[in-house]
């Protein structure tokens, strides 16, 4: 009998929440707990409470059954009504079905609440894991309920719209329309058909896709909403979907594609960010020029001031970084313009061997230090590979406009340096492709390490095949397509440089896409595009350079500013001693290894350029930011190691101009020095 009474209690408890007023909730809850524990009430009182609650819940369920029967009868009556059109019948039946669904979902919610409370009371309040699982289950139930309510709300909105349109149609039928009204009515129907055709139903199509998670987000409106004018603006943007979404992990999202594609929209946050960067980068660049530093450090300072560690005024960080990537593309294209195929054939052996030897030596030293410091091998390999890469955009800025002055028969230091940097970009693409295998290798047993090694070798073979395919495509383009294509551009662009700029940009993006499809880095495609254009002669190179340099300069400002967004001065100040020691150790090690490798592979007549090339390689690439963020998300490195990589990379980039200027001063004769620094 007691077991039956307790089970009745669990079934009747949610009904009290529906029937008792808010003022009685606390008292009722205390009374229910006492009854459940068998304290605070006599046996007759407990029996009477259970009977009354059971009677009330039974009445609610009986009333629900009556309403459902009436709805079914109404649906049958609508289906038999000959005076209604098929569309109107469908609308009314759908409305009744929505109400049926609402009743069933409300009943299910009652019993789900019962089971949830029962599970919570049976659990151990000291067991955090059990409480976490219960919370996770409640979150999943709430997310599913939210999706159902969202779907039902959308259906109700559609039903309301249909009802309004039906009333309009009835009014139009009862009165004669003018010619203008008929035209507007036709336009309205055409607009409705257009919206139905272009609407993608992305929410319904993706909510059941594997891997899709339902998350709770906050929708934040524009900050300025104090006056009526601002409120009107906010309401308008709310209707246009221009608000910002923030999830529970503090990630921010903006609109990428609106539901109604007939109305033009603009991301005002992104516009403000670019405007702010453009205004602040000017005084920062002037300041660095006045004190003898490269202007790019002024742009990095601009990013620091506007980023999370400064004023925190940049809202669209991802969009700014994406636009900055085009600065890398155009910078490498202009570098390729100065790097003719003849130079490429001259230094290809050094460019291929040098970075490979340096990477292997860096990984070997990393594994040695990792063994001494008891660091996991996967983490040691990753850190060493990150530190072995050098910054192609930075060195490209050093080389722009500088005299080469190589002797007859000697190798050009700029050609060797750029060739090695491009090869490092290829290694970057290879390492990004190998990263998933590296993650699995860290968690694999010794029996599967051989399989993982075979997979890495297979990926290496694929990259080599892709490189061969890329260079074969370049040979075909240079031999058969490049000349006619540029002559056509030159003919069509007389008096109109837009066609020339657009044609050159399209060619850059074509080569970028080709290398990306072949799983080689996009940067290599941009570099090869410049090299192919330079094969058409010095006059062509000068004309294309004059057109694309202004674009490159603006996008490069955005790129170096985006680097400054990831510089955290407070962290550097807190750990300044450790970071300075680590940075100097990395720079010295890279310089020494580069000198050692180049001493072995350079001809004797060109040994003097090893100091300049080594100085250009003695810093860490900004792409370590990208690799570090991916590795941190994958669990290869910790947060602390990630911040150390960012800080060492930043300090090495700041130190690079000093080392480069010292090498140029020491190794290049004075009449030939026209460095961009």
TAFENNOR-V374085 format. One record per pair of residues at least 6 apart in sequence whose ideal C-beta (glycine too) atoms are under 8 Angstrom apart, sorted by the first residue. I is the first residue (numbers start at 1). J is the second residue. If there is no record, write none. Layout:
BEGIN
I;J, I;J
END
This chain:
BEGIN
5;46, 5;47, 5;50, 6;36, 8;50, 8;53, 8;54, 9;32, 9;35, 9;36, 9;50, 10;114, 10;117, 10;118, 11;54, 11;57, 11;111, 11;114, 12;50, 12;53, 12;54, 12;56, 12;57, 13;32, 13;53, 13;114, 13;117, 14;110, 14;111, 14;113, 14;114, 15;53, 15;56, 15;57, 15;60, 15;110, 16;28, 16;32, 16;53, 17;25, 17;113, 18;60, 18;110, 19;56, 20;28, 31;40, 31;41, 31;49, 34;40, 34;41, 35;41, 35;46, 35;49, 38;46, 41;49, 61;107, 64;103, 64;107, 67;103, 68;100, 68;103, 71;96, 71;99, 71;100, 74;96, 75;93, 75;96, 75;97, 78;84, 78;89, 78;92, 78;93, 78;96, 79;89, 79;93, 81;89, 84;92, 88;166, 91;159, 91;162, 91;163, 91;166, 94;155, 94;159, 95;159, 98;152, 98;155, 98;156, 98;159, 101;152, 102;152, 105;145, 105;148, 109;145, 112;141, 116;134, 116;138, 116;141, 119;134, 120;134, 123;130, 123;131, 123;134, 124;130, 125;131, 143;214, 143;215, 143;216, 144;214, 146;214, 146;216, 147;207, 147;214, 151;204, 172;185, 177;185, 191;262, 194;262, 195;260, 195;262, 198;261, 198;262, 199;259, 202;257, 206;212, 207;214, 215;247, 215;248, 216;247, 216;248, 217;245, 217;246, 217;247, 217;248, 217;253, 218;245, 218;246, 218;247, 219;243, 219;244, 219;245, 220;243, 220;244, 220;245, 220;246, 221;234, 221;237, 221;238, 221;243, 222;230, 222;233, 222;234, 222;237, 222;243, 224;230, 224;233, 225;231, 225;234, 237;243, 240;258, 240;263, 240;265, 241;255, 241;258, 241;259, 241;265, 242;255, 242;265, 242;267, 242;268, 244;252, 244;253, 244;254, 244;269, 244;315, 245;252, 245;253, 245;254, 246;252, 246;253, 247;253, 252;315, 254;267, 254;269, 254;270, 254;316, 254;319, 255;265, 255;267, 258;265, 267;316, 267;319, 269;315, 269;316, 270;315, 270;316, 270;319, 270;320, 272;315, 273;306, 273;313, 273;314, 273;315, 273;316, 273;319, 273;320, 274;320, 274;323, 274;558, 276;306, 276;313, 276;314, 277;302, 277;303, 277;306, 277;314, 277;320, 277;557, 277;558, 277;561, 278;557, 280;302, 280;305, 280;306, 281;298, 281;299, 281;302, 281;557, 281;561, 284;298, 284;299, 284;301, 284;302, 284;305, 285;295, 285;298, 285;299, 285;557, 286;298, 287;298, 287;301, 288;294, 288;295, 288;297, 288;298, 288;301, 289;295, 289;298, 293;657, 294;397, 294;657, 294;676, 294;677, 296;394, 296;397, 296;556, 296;560, 297;654, 297;657, 299;556, 299;557, 299;560, 299;561, 299;564, 300;560, 300;561, 300;563, 300;564, 300;567, 300;653, 301;564, 302;561, 302;564, 303;560, 303;561, 303;562, 303;563, 303;564, 303;565, 303;566, 303;567, 304;310, 304;564, 304;565, 304;567, 304;569, 305;311, 305;564, 306;312, 306;313, 306;314, 306;561, 306;564, 306;565, 307;314, 307;317, 307;564, 307;565, 307;566, 307;567, 308;565, 308;568, 309;567, 309;568, 309;569, 309;570, 314;320, 314;565, 317;562, 317;565, 320;558, 320;561, 320;562, 320;565, 321;562, 321;565, 323;555, 323;558, 324;555, 324;558, 324;559, 324;560, 324;561, 324;562, 324;563, 325;559, 326;555, 326;558, 326;559, 327;393, 327;552, 327;554, 327;555, 327;556, 327;557, 327;558, 327;559, 327;560, 328;392, 328;393, 328;523, 328;526, 328;559, 329;508, 329;512, 329;522, 329;523, 329;526, 329;555, 330;508, 330;526, 330;548, 330;551, 330;552, 330;555, 330;556, 331;392, 331;393, 331;396, 331;397, 331;552, 331;556, 331;559, 332;392, 332;393, 332;396, 332;523, 332;526, 332;527, 332;530, 333;508, 333;526, 333;527, 333;529, 333;530, 333;548, 333;552, 334;396, 334;400, 334;530, 334;545, 334;548, 334;549, 334;552, 335;392, 335;396, 335;399, 335;400, 335;418, 335;527, 335;530, 336;526, 336;527, 336;528, 336;529, 336;530, 336;531, 336;532, 336;533, 336;534, 337;530, 337;531, 337;533, 337;534, 337;541, 337;544, 337;545, 338;399, 338;400, 338;414, 338;530, 338;534, 338;541, 339;414, 339;415, 339;418, 339;419, 339;527, 339;530, 339;531, 339;534, 340;531, 340;534, 340;535, 341;478, 341;531, 341;532, 341;534, 341;535, 343;412, 343;415, 344;351, 344;415, 344;419, 344;531, 346;411, 346;412, 346;415, 347;411, 347;412, 347;415, 347;416, 347;419, 348;419, 349;601, 350;411, 350;416, 350;419, 350;420, 350;598, 350;601, 350;602, 351;416, 351;419, 351;420, 351;422, 351;423, 352;423, 353;597, 353;601, 354;416, 354;420, 354;423, 354;594, 354;597, 354;598, 354;601, 355;388, 355;420, 355;423, 355;424, 355;427, 356;423, 356;427, 357;597, 357;600, 357;601, 358;388, 358;590, 358;593, 358;594, 358;597, 358;617, 359;385, 359;388, 359;427, 361;593, 361;596, 361;597, 362;384, 362;385, 362;387, 362;388, 362;589, 362;590, 362;593, 363;380, 363;381, 363;384, 363;385, 363;388, 365;384, 365;589, 366;380, 366;381, 366;383, 366;384, 366;387, 367;377, 367;380, 367;381, 367;384, 369;375, 369;380, 370;376, 370;377, 370;379, 370;380, 371;380, 376;442, 377;442, 378;438, 378;439, 378;441, 378;442, 378;636, 379;442, 379;636, 379;637, 379;641, 381;438, 382;438, 382;627, 382;631, 382;636, 382;637, 383;637, 383;641, 383;645, 385;431, 385;627, 386;620, 386;624, 386;627, 386;628, 386;645, 387;586, 387;590, 387;620, 387;624, 387;645, 387;648, 388;424, 388;590, 389;424, 389;427, 389;428, 389;620, 389;621, 389;623, 389;624, 390;421, 390;424, 390;590, 390;616, 390;617, 390;618, 390;619, 390;620, 390;621, 391;619, 391;620, 391;621, 391;622, 391;653, 391;656, 392;418, 392;421, 392;422, 392;424, 392;425, 392;523, 392;621, 393;556, 393;559, 393;622, 394;619, 394;622, 394;653, 394;656, 395;417, 395;418, 395;421, 395;616, 396;418, 396;421, 397;556, 397;676, 398;616, 398;657, 398;660, 398;675, 398;676, 398;677, 399;414, 399;417, 399;418, 399;676, 400;676, 401;674, 401;675, 401;676, 402;414, 402;664, 402;673, 402;674, 402;675, 402;676, 403;668, 403;672, 403;673, 403;674, 404;412, 404;413, 404;414, 404;415, 404;672, 405;668, 405;669, 405;672, 406;412, 406;413, 406;606, 406;609, 407;605, 409;605, 410;603, 410;605, 410;606, 410;609, 411;602, 411;603, 411;606, 411;609, 412;609, 413;609, 413;612, 413;613, 416;602, 416;606, 416;609, 416;613, 417;612, 417;613, 417;616, 417;617, 418;527, 420;613, 420;617, 421;616, 421;617, 422;523, 422;524, 422;527, 424;621, 425;521, 425;523, 425;524, 425;527, 426;463, 426;467, 426;520, 426;521, 426;524, 428;521, 428;523, 428;621, 428;623, 428;627, 429;463, 429;519, 429;520, 429;521, 429;524, 430;459, 430;460, 430;463, 431;627, 432;627, 432;630, 433;459, 433;462, 433;463, 433;519, 434;456, 434;459, 435;627, 435;630, 435;631, 435;634, 435;636, 437;452, 437;455, 437;456, 437;459, 438;636, 439;634, 439;635, 439;636, 440;452, 441;449, 441;452, 442;636, 444;452, 462;519, 463;519, 463;520, 466;518, 466;519, 466;520, 467;520, 469;518, 470;514, 470;515, 470;518, 470;520, 470;524, 470;525, 470;528, 473;514, 474;528, 474;531, 474;532, 477;532, 478;532, 478;535, 482;532, 482;533, 482;535, 482;536, 483;536, 485;503, 485;507, 486;533, 486;536, 486;540, 489;499, 489;500, 489;503, 489;504, 490;500, 490;543, 492;499, 493;499, 493;500, 493;503, 497;547, 500;543, 500;544, 500;547, 501;547, 501;548, 501;551, 504;533, 504;544, 504;547, 504;548, 505;548, 505;551, 507;529, 507;532, 507;533, 508;525, 508;526, 508;529, 508;530, 510;529, 511;525, 511;526, 511;528, 511;529, 511;532, 512;522, 512;525, 512;526, 512;529, 513;525, 514;525, 515;521, 515;522, 515;524, 515;525, 515;528, 516;522, 516;525, 533;540, 533;541, 533;544, 534;540, 534;541, 563;622, 563;625, 563;650, 563;653, 566;625, 566;646, 566;650, 567;646, 567;650, 568;643, 568;646, 568;647, 571;643, 571;647, 572;579, 572;647, 572;650, 572;651, 575;644, 575;647, 579;644, 579;647, 579;648, 579;651, 580;651, 582;644, 582;648, 583;647, 583;648, 583;651, 583;652, 583;655, 586;620, 586;648, 586;652, 587;618, 587;619, 587;652, 587;655, 587;659, 588;618, 590;614, 590;617, 590;618, 590;619, 591;614, 591;615, 591;617, 591;618, 591;659, 594;610, 594;613, 594;614, 594;617, 594;618, 595;610, 595;611, 595;614, 598;607, 598;609, 598;610, 598;613, 598;614, 599;607, 599;610, 602;609, 602;610, 608;667, 609;667, 611;663, 611;666, 611;667, 612;663, 612;664, 612;667, 612;668, 614;663, 615;659, 615;660, 615;662, 615;663, 615;664, 616;660, 616;663, 618;652, 618;656, 618;659, 619;652, 619;653, 619;655, 619;656, 619;659, 620;648, 620;649, 620;652, 620;653, 621;649, 622;649, 622;653, 624;645, 624;646, 624;649, 625;646, 625;649, 628;637, 628;642, 628;645, 628;646, 629;642, 631;637, 631;642, 632;638, 632;639, 632;642, 637;645, 657;677, 660;675, 660;677, 661;675, 661;677, 664;673, 664;675, 664;677, 665;673
END
